[in-house]
Amino acid sequence: MEQNHHISQDIGIIFRKTQSFLKIIAKEHNLTFVDVVLLIKICNEPGIIQEQLATSLVFDSATVTRSLKELEKKEIIIRKVTQQNQREKKVFPLEKGLRYINTIYETMAYWDLLILEDFSSKDIELLENYLAKLKQKTIDIDIPSEVINFHLNRR
């Protein structure tokens, strides 16, 4: 690997291109990219607690709250206060959200076909395994303490 080449740069490029692709579909439904990401998670895990959405997707709580309010106004999702904790809200997709998610899944499948067309099924399986490990490792890193460690070790 080149000395000044970093895997995170490649991941960033893949992310930005994927985001650009999905933004086109989002715009057709008057949604933002964040709305789409949240809707995918909500449809995959109906009843997920709002706080868990922010944590699991590594989004700022205020961003999630703002987006969920818009999705609720558009009758795409509904938030329900839990009986156990009046400050806790569970999030569910509504019929419109379930219709949108099918288009989003089709779009994502098409994008995967485009970017993986030259990969063998074995390559795709390996890539999925490596990405799962990389994702978990990334989730497990406590960024503030790692930044401090990095700076302390540079001295």
Phi and psi in radians as a Rosetta constraint file:
Dihedral C 1 N 2 CA 2 C 2 CIRCULARHARMONIC -1.062 0.35
Dihedral N 2 CA 2 C 2 N 3 CIRCULARHARMONIC 2.622 0.35
Dihedral C 2 N 3 CA 3 C 3 CIRCULARHARMONIC -1.068 0.35
Dihedral N 3 CA 3 C 3 N 4 CIRCULARHARMONIC -0.688 0.35
Dihedral C 3 N 4 CA 4 C 4 CIRCULARHARMONIC -1.741 0.35
Dihedral N 4 CA 4 C 4 N 5 CIRCULARHARMONIC 0.298 0.35
Dihedral C 4 N 5 CA 5 C 5 CIRCULARHARMONIC -1.732 0.35
Dihedral N 5 CA 5 C 5 N 6 CIRCULARHARMONIC 2.333 0.35
Dihedral C 5 N 6 CA 6 C 6 CIRCULARHARMONIC -2.245 0.35
Dihedral N 6 CA 6 C 6 N 7 CIRCULARHARMONIC 2.406 0.35
Dihedral C 6 N 7 CA 7 C 7 CIRCULARHARMONIC -0.984 0.35
Dihedral N 7 CA 7 C 7 N 8 CIRCULARHARMONIC -0.641 0.35
Dihedral C 7 N 8 CA 8 C 8 CIRCULARHARMONIC -1.060 0.35
Dihedral N 8 CA 8 C 8 N 9 CIRCULARHARMONIC -0.512 0.35
Dihedral C 8 N 9 CA 9 C 9 CIRCULARHARMONIC -1.135 0.35
Dihedral N 9 CA 9 C 9 N 10 CIRCULARHARMONIC -0.766 0.35
Dihedral C 9 N 10 CA 10 C 10 CIRCULARHARMONIC -1.113 0.35
Dihedral N 10 CA 10 C 10 N 11 CIRCULARHARMONIC -0.748 0.35
Dihedral C 10 N 11 CA 11 C 11 CIRCULARHARMONIC -1.098 0.35
Dihedral N 11 CA 11 C 11 N 12 CIRCULARHARMONIC -0.703 0.35
Dihedral C 11 N 12 CA 12 C 12 CIRCULARHARMONIC -1.063 0.35
Dihedral N 12 CA 12 C 12 N 13 CIRCULARHARMONIC -0.727 0.35
Dihedral C 12 N 13 CA 13 C 13 CIRCULARHARMONIC -1.131 0.35
Dihedral N 13 CA 13 C 13 N 14 CIRCULARHARMONIC -0.795 0.35
Dihedral C 13 N 14 CA 14 C 14 CIRCULARHARMONIC -1.044 0.35
Dihedral N 14 CA 14 C 14 N 15 CIRCULARHARMONIC -0.783 0.35
Dihedral C 14 N 15 CA 15 C 15 CIRCULARHARMONIC -1.045 0.35
Dihedral N 15 CA 15 C 15 N 16 CIRCULARHARMONIC -0.866 0.35
Dihedral C 15 N 16 CA 16 C 16 CIRCULARHARMONIC -1.129 0.35
Dihedral N 16 CA 16 C 16 N 17 CIRCULARHARMONIC -0.665 0.35
Dihedral C 16 N 17 CA 17 C 17 CIRCULARHARMONIC -1.189 0.35
Dihedral N 17 CA 17 C 17 N 18 CIRCULARHARMONIC -0.713 0.35
Dihedral C 17 N 18 CA 18 C 18 CIRCULARHARMONIC -1.118 0.35
Dihedral N 18 CA 18 C 18 N 19 CIRCULARHARMONIC -0.749 0.35
Dihedral C 18 N 19 CA 19 C 19 CIRCULARHARMONIC -1.058 0.35
Dihedral N 19 CA 19 C 19 N 20 CIRCULARHARMONIC -0.773 0.35
Dihedral C 19 N 20 CA 20 C 20 CIRCULARHARMONIC -1.049 0.35
Dihedral N 20 CA 20 C 20 N 21 CIRCULARHARMONIC -0.747 0.35
Dihedral C 20 N 21 CA 21 C 21 CIRCULARHARMONIC -1.094 0.35
Dihedral N 21 CA 21 C 21 N 22 CIRCULARHARMONIC -0.834 0.35
Dihedral C 21 N 22 CA 22 C 22 CIRCULARHARMONIC -1.235 0.35
Dihedral N 22 CA 22 C 22 N 23 CIRCULARHARMONIC -0.492 0.35
Dihedral C 22 N 23 CA 23 C 23 CIRCULARHARMONIC -1.081 0.35
Dihedral N 23 CA 23 C 23 N 24 CIRCULARHARMONIC -0.554 0.35
Dihedral C 23 N 24 CA 24 C 24 CIRCULARHARMONIC -1.107 0.35
Dihedral N 24 CA 24 C 24 N 25 CIRCULARHARMONIC -0.817 0.35
Dihedral C 24 N 25 CA 25 C 25 CIRCULARHARMONIC -1.172 0.35
Dihedral N 25 CA 25 C 25 N 26 CIRCULARHARMONIC -0.718 0.35
Dihedral C 25 N 26 CA 26 C 26 CIRCULARHARMONIC -1.021 0.35
Dihedral N 26 CA 26 C 26 N 27 CIRCULARHARMONIC -0.789 0.35
Dihedral C 26 N 27 CA 27 C 27 CIRCULARHARMONIC -1.068 0.35
Dihedral N 27 CA 27 C 27 N 28 CIRCULARHARMONIC -0.636 0.35
Dihedral C 27 N 28 CA 28 C 28 CIRCULARHARMONIC -1.051 0.35
Dihedral N 28 CA 28 C 28 N 29 CIRCULARHARMONIC -0.480 0.35
Dihedral C 28 N 29 CA 29 C 29 CIRCULARHARMONIC -1.855 0.35
Dihedral N 29 CA 29 C 29 N 30 CIRCULARHARMONIC 0.230 0.35
Dihedral C 29 N 30 CA 30 C 30 CIRCULARHARMONIC 1.033 0.35
Dihedral N 30 CA 30 C 30 N 31 CIRCULARHARMONIC 0.724 0.35
Dihedral C 30 N 31 CA 31 C 31 CIRCULARHARMONIC -2.062 0.35
Dihedral N 31 CA 31 C 31 N 32 CIRCULARHARMONIC 2.851 0.35
Dihedral C 31 N 32 CA 32 C 32 CIRCULARHARMONIC -1.751 0.35
Dihedral N 32 CA 32 C 32 N 33 CIRCULARHARMONIC 2.970 0.35
Dihedral C 32 N 33 CA 33 C 33 CIRCULARHARMONIC -1.040 0.35
Dihedral N 33 CA 33 C 33 N 34 CIRCULARHARMONIC -0.752 0.35
Dihedral C 33 N 34 CA 34 C 34 CIRCULARHARMONIC -1.068 0.35
Dihedral N 34 CA 34 C 34 N 35 CIRCULARHARMONIC -0.721 0.35
Dihedral C 34 N 35 CA 35 C 35 CIRCULARHARMONIC -0.989 0.35
Dihedral N 35 CA 35 C 35 N 36 CIRCULARHARMONIC -0.767 0.35
Dihedral C 35 N 36 CA 36 C 36 CIRCULARHARMONIC -1.114 0.35
Dihedral N 36 CA 36 C 36 N 37 CIRCULARHARMONIC -0.806 0.35
Dihedral C 36 N 37 CA 37 C 37 CIRCULARHARMONIC -1.071 0.35
Dihedral N 37 CA 37 C 37 N 38 CIRCULARHARMONIC -0.759 0.35
Dihedral C 37 N 38 CA 38 C 38 CIRCULARHARMONIC -1.129 0.35
Dihedral N 38 CA 38 C 38 N 39 CIRCULARHARMONIC -0.757 0.35
Dihedral C 38 N 39 CA 39 C 39 CIRCULARHARMONIC -1.081 0.35
Dihedral N 39 CA 39 C 39 N 40 CIRCULARHARMONIC -0.695 0.35
Dihedral C 39 N 40 CA 40 C 40 CIRCULARHARMONIC -1.027 0.35
Dihedral N 40 CA 40 C 40 N 41 CIRCULARHARMONIC -0.849 0.35
Dihedral C 40 N 41 CA 41 C 41 CIRCULARHARMONIC -1.119 0.35
Dihedral N 41 CA 41 C 41 N 42 CIRCULARHARMONIC -0.734 0.35
Dihedral C 41 N 42 CA 42 C 42 CIRCULARHARMONIC -1.131 0.35
Dihedral N 42 CA 42 C 42 N 43 CIRCULARHARMONIC -0.710 0.35
Dihedral C 42 N 43 CA 43 C 43 CIRCULARHARMONIC -1.244 0.35
Dihedral N 43 CA 43 C 43 N 44 CIRCULARHARMONIC -0.555 0.35
Dihedral C 43 N 44 CA 44 C 44 CIRCULARHARMONIC -1.330 0.35
Dihedral N 44 CA 44 C 44 N 45 CIRCULARHARMONIC -0.463 0.35
Dihedral C 44 N 45 CA 45 C 45 CIRCULARHARMONIC -2.376 0.35
Dihedral N 45 CA 45 C 45 N 46 CIRCULARHARMONIC 1.183 0.35
Dihedral C 45 N 46 CA 46 C 46 CIRCULARHARMONIC -0.986 0.35
Dihedral N 46 CA 46 C 46 N 47 CIRCULARHARMONIC 2.356 0.35
Dihedral C 46 N 47 CA 47 C 47 CIRCULARHARMONIC 1.580 0.35
Dihedral N 47 CA 47 C 47 N 48 CIRCULARHARMONIC 0.111 0.35
Dihedral C 47 N 48 CA 48 C 48 CIRCULARHARMONIC -1.076 0.35
Dihedral N 48 CA 48 C 48 N 49 CIRCULARHARMONIC 2.490 0.35
Dihedral C 48 N 49 CA 49 C 49 CIRCULARHARMONIC -1.338 0.35
Dihedral N 49 CA 49 C 49 N 50 CIRCULARHARMONIC 2.412 0.35
Dihedral C 49 N 50 CA 50 C 50 CIRCULARHARMONIC -0.896 0.35
Dihedral N 50 CA 50 C 50 N 51 CIRCULARHARMONIC -0.762 0.35
Dihedral C 50 N 51 CA 51 C 51 CIRCULARHARMONIC -1.074 0.35
Dihedral N 51 CA 51 C 51 N 52 CIRCULARHARMONIC -0.652 0.35
Dihedral C 51 N 52 CA 52 C 52 CIRCULARHARMONIC -1.141 0.35
Dihedral N 52 CA 52 C 52 N 53 CIRCULARHARMONIC -0.571 0.35
Dihedral C 52 N 53 CA 53 C 53 CIRCULARHARMONIC -1.031 0.35
Dihedral N 53 CA 53 C 53 N 54 CIRCULARHARMONIC -0.876 0.35
Dihedral C 53 N 54 CA 54 C 54 CIRCULARHARMONIC -1.073 0.35
Dihedral N 54 CA 54 C 54 N 55 CIRCULARHARMONIC -0.814 0.35
Dihedral C 54 N 55 CA 55 C 55 CIRCULARHARMONIC -1.146 0.35
Dihedral N 55 CA 55 C 55 N 56 CIRCULARHARMONIC -0.854 0.35
Dihedral C 55 N 56 CA 56 C 56 CIRCULARHARMONIC -1.213 0.35
Dihedral N 56 CA 56 C 56 N 57 CIRCULARHARMONIC -0.507 0.35
Dihedral C 56 N 57 CA 57 C 57 CIRCULARHARMONIC -1.712 0.35
Dihedral N 57 CA 57 C 57 N 58 CIRCULARHARMONIC 0.002 0.35
Dihedral C 57 N 58 CA 58 C 58 CIRCULARHARMONIC 0.975 0.35
Dihedral N 58 CA 58 C 58 N 59 CIRCULARHARMONIC 0.879 0.35
Dihedral C 58 N 59 CA 59 C 59 CIRCULARHARMONIC -1.964 0.35
Dihedral N 59 CA 59 C 59 N 60 CIRCULARHARMONIC 2.650 0.35
Dihedral C 59 N 60 CA 60 C 60 CIRCULARHARMONIC -1.125 0.35
Dihedral N 60 CA 60 C 60 N 61 CIRCULARHARMONIC 2.419 0.35
Dihedral C 60 N 61 CA 61 C 61 CIRCULARHARMONIC -1.007 0.35
Dihedral N 61 CA 61 C 61 N 62 CIRCULARHARMONIC -0.684 0.35
Dihedral C 61 N 62 CA 62 C 62 CIRCULARHARMONIC -1.133 0.35
Dihedral N 62 CA 62 C 62 N 63 CIRCULARHARMONIC -0.679 0.35
Dihedral C 62 N 63 CA 63 C 63 CIRCULARHARMONIC -1.100 0.35
Dihedral N 63 CA 63 C 63 N 64 CIRCULARHARMONIC -0.771 0.35
Dihedral C 63 N 64 CA 64 C 64 CIRCULARHARMONIC -1.117 0.35
Dihedral N 64 CA 64 C 64 N 65 CIRCULARHARMONIC -0.813 0.35
Dihedral C 64 N 65 CA 65 C 65 CIRCULARHARMONIC -1.038 0.35
Dihedral N 65 CA 65 C 65 N 66 CIRCULARHARMONIC -0.805 0.35
Dihedral C 65 N 66 CA 66 C 66 CIRCULARHARMONIC -1.051 0.35
Dihedral N 66 CA 66 C 66 N 67 CIRCULARHARMONIC -0.815 0.35
Dihedral C 66 N 67 CA 67 C 67 CIRCULARHARMONIC -1.147 0.35
Dihedral N 67 CA 67 C 67 N 68 CIRCULARHARMONIC -0.733 0.35
Dihedral C 67 N 68 CA 68 C 68 CIRCULARHARMONIC -1.128 0.35
Dihedral N 68 CA 68 C 68 N 69 CIRCULARHARMONIC -0.647 0.35
Dihedral C 68 N 69 CA 69 C 69 CIRCULARHARMONIC -1.054 0.35
Dihedral N 69 CA 69 C 69 N 70 CIRCULARHARMONIC -0.746 0.35
Dihedral C 69 N 70 CA 70 C 70 CIRCULARHARMONIC -1.164 0.35
Dihedral N 70 CA 70 C 70 N 71 CIRCULARHARMONIC -0.749 0.35
Dihedral C 70 N 71 CA 71 C 71 CIRCULARHARMONIC -1.107 0.35
Dihedral N 71 CA 71 C 71 N 72 CIRCULARHARMONIC -0.610 0.35
Dihedral C 71 N 72 CA 72 C 72 CIRCULARHARMONIC -1.224 0.35
Dihedral N 72 CA 72 C 72 N 73 CIRCULARHARMONIC -0.743 0.35
Dihedral C 72 N 73 CA 73 C 73 CIRCULARHARMONIC -1.019 0.35
Dihedral N 73 CA 73 C 73 N 74 CIRCULARHARMONIC -0.643 0.35
Dihedral C 73 N 74 CA 74 C 74 CIRCULARHARMONIC -1.461 0.35
Dihedral N 74 CA 74 C 74 N 75 CIRCULARHARMONIC 0.056 0.35
Dihedral C 74 N 75 CA 75 C 75 CIRCULARHARMONIC 1.020 0.35
Dihedral N 75 CA 75 C 75 N 76 CIRCULARHARMONIC 0.727 0.35
Dihedral C 75 N 76 CA 76 C 76 CIRCULARHARMONIC -1.735 0.35
Dihedral N 76 CA 76 C 76 N 77 CIRCULARHARMONIC -0.586 0.35
Dihedral C 76 N 77 CA 77 C 77 CIRCULARHARMONIC -2.381 0.35
Dihedral N 77 CA 77 C 77 N 78 CIRCULARHARMONIC 2.949 0.35
Dihedral C 77 N 78 CA 78 C 78 CIRCULARHARMONIC -2.379 0.35
Dihedral N 78 CA 78 C 78 N 79 CIRCULARHARMONIC 2.452 0.35
Dihedral C 78 N 79 CA 79 C 79 CIRCULARHARMONIC -1.887 0.35
Dihedral N 79 CA 79 C 79 N 80 CIRCULARHARMONIC 2.333 0.35
Dihedral C 79 N 80 CA 80 C 80 CIRCULARHARMONIC -2.165 0.35
Dihedral N 80 CA 80 C 80 N 81 CIRCULARHARMONIC 2.288 0.35
Dihedral C 80 N 81 CA 81 C 81 CIRCULARHARMONIC -1.217 0.35
Dihedral N 81 CA 81 C 81 N 82 CIRCULARHARMONIC 2.383 0.35
Dihedral C 81 N 82 CA 82 C 82 CIRCULARHARMONIC -1.397 0.35
Dihedral N 82 CA 82 C 82 N 83 CIRCULARHARMONIC 2.638 0.35
Dihedral C 82 N 83 CA 83 C 83 CIRCULARHARMONIC -1.240 0.35
Dihedral N 83 CA 83 C 83 N 84 CIRCULARHARMONIC -0.545 0.35
Dihedral C 83 N 84 CA 84 C 84 CIRCULARHARMONIC -1.246 0.35
Dihedral N 84 CA 84 C 84 N 85 CIRCULARHARMONIC -0.596 0.35
Dihedral C 84 N 85 CA 85 C 85 CIRCULARHARMONIC -2.517 0.35
Dihedral N 85 CA 85 C 85 N 86 CIRCULARHARMONIC 1.938 0.35
Dihedral C 85 N 86 CA 86 C 86 CIRCULARHARMONIC -1.125 0.35
Dihedral N 86 CA 86 C 86 N 87 CIRCULARHARMONIC -0.315 0.35
Dihedral C 86 N 87 CA 87 C 87 CIRCULARHARMONIC -1.601 0.35
Dihedral N 87 CA 87 C 87 N 88 CIRCULARHARMONIC -0.118 0.35
Dihedral C 87 N 88 CA 88 C 88 CIRCULARHARMONIC -1.688 0.35
Dihedral N 88 CA 88 C 88 N 89 CIRCULARHARMONIC 2.319 0.35
Dihedral C 88 N 89 CA 89 C 89 CIRCULARHARMONIC -2.122 0.35
Dihedral N 89 CA 89 C 89 N 90 CIRCULARHARMONIC 2.333 0.35
Dihedral C 89 N 90 CA 90 C 90 CIRCULARHARMONIC -1.682 0.35
Dihedral N 90 CA 90 C 90 N 91 CIRCULARHARMONIC 2.562 0.35
Dihedral C 90 N 91 CA 91 C 91 CIRCULARHARMONIC -2.061 0.35
Dihedral N 91 CA 91 C 91 N 92 CIRCULARHARMONIC 2.325 0.35
Dihedral C 91 N 92 CA 92 C 92 CIRCULARHARMONIC -2.275 0.35
Dihedral N 92 CA 92 C 92 N 93 CIRCULARHARMONIC 2.537 0.35
Dihedral C 92 N 93 CA 93 C 93 CIRCULARHARMONIC -1.350 0.35
Dihedral N 93 CA 93 C 93 N 94 CIRCULARHARMONIC 2.554 0.35
Dihedral C 93 N 94 CA 94 C 94 CIRCULARHARMONIC -1.744 0.35
Dihedral N 94 CA 94 C 94 N 95 CIRCULARHARMONIC 3.097 0.35
Dihedral C 94 N 95 CA 95 C 95 CIRCULARHARMONIC -0.952 0.35
Dihedral N 95 CA 95 C 95 N 96 CIRCULARHARMONIC -0.768 0.35
Dihedral C 95 N 96 CA 96 C 96 CIRCULARHARMONIC -1.077 0.35
Dihedral N 96 CA 96 C 96 N 97 CIRCULARHARMONIC -0.702 0.35
Dihedral C 96 N 97 CA 97 C 97 CIRCULARHARMONIC -1.114 0.35
Dihedral N 97 CA 97 C 97 N 98 CIRCULARHARMONIC -0.680 0.35
Dihedral C 97 N 98 CA 98 C 98 CIRCULARHARMONIC -1.187 0.35
Dihedral N 98 CA 98 C 98 N 99 CIRCULARHARMONIC -0.583 0.35
Dihedral C 98 N 99 CA 99 C 99 CIRCULARHARMONIC -1.188 0.35
Dihedral N 99 CA 99 C 99 N 100 CIRCULARHARMONIC -0.788 0.35
Dihedral C 99 N 100 CA 100 C 100 CIRCULARHARMONIC -1.083 0.35
Dihedral N 100 CA 100 C 100 N 101 CIRCULARHARMONIC -0.671 0.35
Dihedral C 100 N 101 CA 101 C 101 CIRCULARHARMONIC -1.103 0.35
Dihedral N 101 CA 101 C 101 N 102 CIRCULARHARMONIC -0.567 0.35
Dihedral C 101 N 102 CA 102 C 102 CIRCULARHARMONIC -1.090 0.35
Dihedral N 102 CA 102 C 102 N 103 CIRCULARHARMONIC -0.756 0.35
Dihedral C 102 N 103 CA 103 C 103 CIRCULARHARMONIC -1.110 0.35
Dihedral N 103 CA 103 C 103 N 104 CIRCULARHARMONIC -0.718 0.35
Dihedral C 103 N 104 CA 104 C 104 CIRCULARHARMONIC -1.121 0.35
Dihedral N 104 CA 104 C 104 N 105 CIRCULARHARMONIC -0.769 0.35
Dihedral C 104 N 105 CA 105 C 105 CIRCULARHARMONIC -1.098 0.35
Dihedral N 105 CA 105 C 105 N 106 CIRCULARHARMONIC -0.739 0.35
Dihedral C 105 N 106 CA 106 C 106 CIRCULARHARMONIC -1.073 0.35
Dihedral N 106 CA 106 C 106 N 107 CIRCULARHARMONIC -0.728 0.35
Dihedral C 106 N 107 CA 107 C 107 CIRCULARHARMONIC -1.113 0.35
Dihedral N 107 CA 107 C 107 N 108 CIRCULARHARMONIC -0.771 0.35
Dihedral C 107 N 108 CA 108 C 108 CIRCULARHARMONIC -1.142 0.35
Dihedral N 108 CA 108 C 108 N 109 CIRCULARHARMONIC -0.680 0.35
Dihedral C 108 N 109 CA 109 C 109 CIRCULARHARMONIC -1.120 0.35
Dihedral N 109 CA 109 C 109 N 110 CIRCULARHARMONIC -0.713 0.35
Dihedral C 109 N 110 CA 110 C 110 CIRCULARHARMONIC -1.126 0.35
Dihedral N 110 CA 110 C 110 N 111 CIRCULARHARMONIC -0.746 0.35
Dihedral C 110 N 111 CA 111 C 111 CIRCULARHARMONIC -1.055 0.35
Dihedral N 111 CA 111 C 111 N 112 CIRCULARHARMONIC -0.761 0.35
Dihedral C 111 N 112 CA 112 C 112 CIRCULARHARMONIC -1.049 0.35
Dihedral N 112 CA 112 C 112 N 113 CIRCULARHARMONIC -0.730 0.35
Dihedral C 112 N 113 CA 113 C 113 CIRCULARHARMONIC -1.044 0.35
Dihedral N 113 CA 113 C 113 N 114 CIRCULARHARMONIC -0.753 0.35
Dihedral C 113 N 114 CA 114 C 114 CIRCULARHARMONIC -1.094 0.35
Dihedral N 114 CA 114 C 114 N 115 CIRCULARHARMONIC -0.847 0.35
Dihedral C 114 N 115 CA 115 C 115 CIRCULARHARMONIC -1.416 0.35
Dihedral N 115 CA 115 C 115 N 116 CIRCULARHARMONIC -0.306 0.35
Dihedral C 115 N 116 CA 116 C 116 CIRCULARHARMONIC -1.933 0.35
Dihedral N 116 CA 116 C 116 N 117 CIRCULARHARMONIC 0.177 0.35
Dihedral C 116 N 117 CA 117 C 117 CIRCULARHARMONIC -1.045 0.35
Dihedral N 117 CA 117 C 117 N 118 CIRCULARHARMONIC -0.498 0.35
Dihedral C 117 N 118 CA 118 C 118 CIRCULARHARMONIC -1.668 0.35
Dihedral N 118 CA 118 C 118 N 119 CIRCULARHARMONIC 0.137 0.35
Dihedral C 118 N 119 CA 119 C 119 CIRCULARHARMONIC -1.697 0.35
Dihedral N 119 CA 119 C 119 N 120 CIRCULARHARMONIC 2.473 0.35
Dihedral C 119 N 120 CA 120 C 120 CIRCULARHARMONIC -1.351 0.35
Dihedral N 120 CA 120 C 120 N 121 CIRCULARHARMONIC 2.889 0.35
Dihedral C 120 N 121 CA 121 C 121 CIRCULARHARMONIC -1.105 0.35
Dihedral N 121 CA 121 C 121 N 122 CIRCULARHARMONIC -0.588 0.35
Dihedral C 121 N 122 CA 122 C 122 CIRCULARHARMONIC -1.169 0.35
Dihedral N 122 CA 122 C 122 N 123 CIRCULARHARMONIC -0.729 0.35
Dihedral C 122 N 123 CA 123 C 123 CIRCULARHARMONIC -1.064 0.35
Dihedral N 123 CA 123 C 123 N 124 CIRCULARHARMONIC -0.728 0.35
Dihedral C 123 N 124 CA 124 C 124 CIRCULARHARMONIC -1.129 0.35
Dihedral N 124 CA 124 C 124 N 125 CIRCULARHARMONIC -0.739 0.35
Dihedral C 124 N 125 CA 125 C 125 CIRCULARHARMONIC -1.094 0.35
Dihedral N 125 CA 125 C 125 N 126 CIRCULARHARMONIC -0.773 0.35
Dihedral C 125 N 126 CA 126 C 126 CIRCULARHARMONIC -1.080 0.35
Dihedral N 126 CA 126 C 126 N 127 CIRCULARHARMONIC -0.786 0.35
Dihedral C 126 N 127 CA 127 C 127 CIRCULARHARMONIC -1.036 0.35
Dihedral N 127 CA 127 C 127 N 128 CIRCULARHARMONIC -0.792 0.35
Dihedral C 127 N 128 CA 128 C 128 CIRCULARHARMONIC -1.047 0.35
Dihedral N 128 CA 128 C 128 N 129 CIRCULARHARMONIC -0.725 0.35
Dihedral C 128 N 129 CA 129 C 129 CIRCULARHARMONIC -1.150 0.35
Dihedral N 129 CA 129 C 129 N 130 CIRCULARHARMONIC -0.780 0.35
Dihedral C 129 N 130 CA 130 C 130 CIRCULARHARMONIC -1.121 0.35
Dihedral N 130 CA 130 C 130 N 131 CIRCULARHARMONIC -0.729 0.35
Dihedral C 130 N 131 CA 131 C 131 CIRCULARHARMONIC -1.139 0.35
Dihedral N 131 CA 131 C 131 N 132 CIRCULARHARMONIC -0.672 0.35
Dihedral C 131 N 132 CA 132 C 132 CIRCULARHARMONIC -1.085 0.35
Dihedral N 132 CA 132 C 132 N 133 CIRCULARHARMONIC -0.755 0.35
Dihedral C 132 N 133 CA 133 C 133 CIRCULARHARMONIC -1.141 0.35
Dihedral N 133 CA 133 C 133 N 134 CIRCULARHARMONIC -0.752 0.35
Dihedral C 133 N 134 CA 134 C 134 CIRCULARHARMONIC -1.137 0.35
Dihedral N 134 CA 134 C 134 N 135 CIRCULARHARMONIC -0.725 0.35
Dihedral C 134 N 135 CA 135 C 135 CIRCULARHARMONIC -1.062 0.35
Dihedral N 135 CA 135 C 135 N 136 CIRCULARHARMONIC -0.834 0.35
Dihedral C 135 N 136 CA 136 C 136 CIRCULARHARMONIC -1.112 0.35
Dihedral N 136 CA 136 C 136 N 137 CIRCULARHARMONIC -0.742 0.35
Dihedral C 136 N 137 CA 137 C 137 CIRCULARHARMONIC -1.070 0.35
Dihedral N 137 CA 137 C 137 N 138 CIRCULARHARMONIC -0.729 0.35
Dihedral C 137 N 138 CA 138 C 138 CIRCULARHARMONIC -1.115 0.35
Dihedral N 138 CA 138 C 138 N 139 CIRCULARHARMONIC -0.751 0.35
Dihedral C 138 N 139 CA 139 C 139 CIRCULARHARMONIC -1.090 0.35
Dihedral N 139 CA 139 C 139 N 140 CIRCULARHARMONIC -0.665 0.35
Dihedral C 139 N 140 CA 140 C 140 CIRCULARHARMONIC -1.296 0.35
Dihedral N 140 CA 140 C 140 N 141 CIRCULARHARMONIC -0.295 0.35
Dihedral C 140 N 141 CA 141 C 141 CIRCULARHARMONIC -1.337 0.35
Dihedral N 141 CA 141 C 141 N 142 CIRCULARHARMONIC 2.250 0.35
Dihedral C 141 N 142 CA 142 C 142 CIRCULARHARMONIC -1.539 0.35
Dihedral N 142 CA 142 C 142 N 143 CIRCULARHARMONIC 1.753 0.35
Dihedral C 142 N 143 CA 143 C 143 CIRCULARHARMONIC -1.012 0.35
Dihedral N 143 CA 143 C 143 N 144 CIRCULARHARMONIC -0.867 0.35
Dihedral C 143 N 144 CA 144 C 144 CIRCULARHARMONIC -0.977 0.35
Dihedral N 144 CA 144 C 144 N 145 CIRCULARHARMONIC -0.785 0.35
Dihedral C 144 N 145 CA 145 C 145 CIRCULARHARMONIC -1.218 0.35
Dihedral N 145 CA 145 C 145 N 146 CIRCULARHARMONIC -0.596 0.35
Dihedral C 145 N 146 CA 146 C 146 CIRCULARHARMONIC -1.200 0.35
Dihedral N 146 CA 146 C 146 N 147 CIRCULARHARMONIC -0.624 0.35
Dihedral C 146 N 147 CA 147 C 147 CIRCULARHARMONIC -1.138 0.35
Dihedral N 147 CA 147 C 147 N 148 CIRCULARHARMONIC -0.751 0.35
Dihedral C 147 N 148 CA 148 C 148 CIRCULARHARMONIC -1.088 0.35
Dihedral N 148 CA 148 C 148 N 149 CIRCULARHARMONIC -0.801 0.35
Dihedral C 148 N 149 CA 149 C 149 CIRCULARHARMONIC -1.040 0.35
Dihedral N 149 CA 149 C 149 N 150 CIRCULARHARMONIC -0.755 0.35
Dihedral C 149 N 150 CA 150 C 150 CIRCULARHARMONIC -1.031 0.35
Dihedral N 150 CA 150 C 150 N 151 CIRCULARHARMONIC -0.851 0.35
Dihedral C 150 N 151 CA 151 C 151 CIRCULARHARMONIC -1.171 0.35
Dihedral N 151 CA 151 C 151 N 152 CIRCULARHARMONIC -0.643 0.35
Dihedral C 151 N 152 CA 152 C 152 CIRCULARHARMONIC -1.181 0.35
Dihedral N 152 CA 152 C 152 N 153 CIRCULARHARMONIC -0.660 0.35
Dihedral C 152 N 153 CA 153 C 153 CIRCULARHARMONIC -1.316 0.35
Dihedral N 153 CA 153 C 153 N 154 CIRCULARHARMONIC -0.277 0.35
Dihedral C 153 N 154 CA 154 C 154 CIRCULARHARMONIC -1.389 0.35
Dihedral N 154 CA 154 C 154 N 155 CIRCULARHARMONIC -0.295 0.35
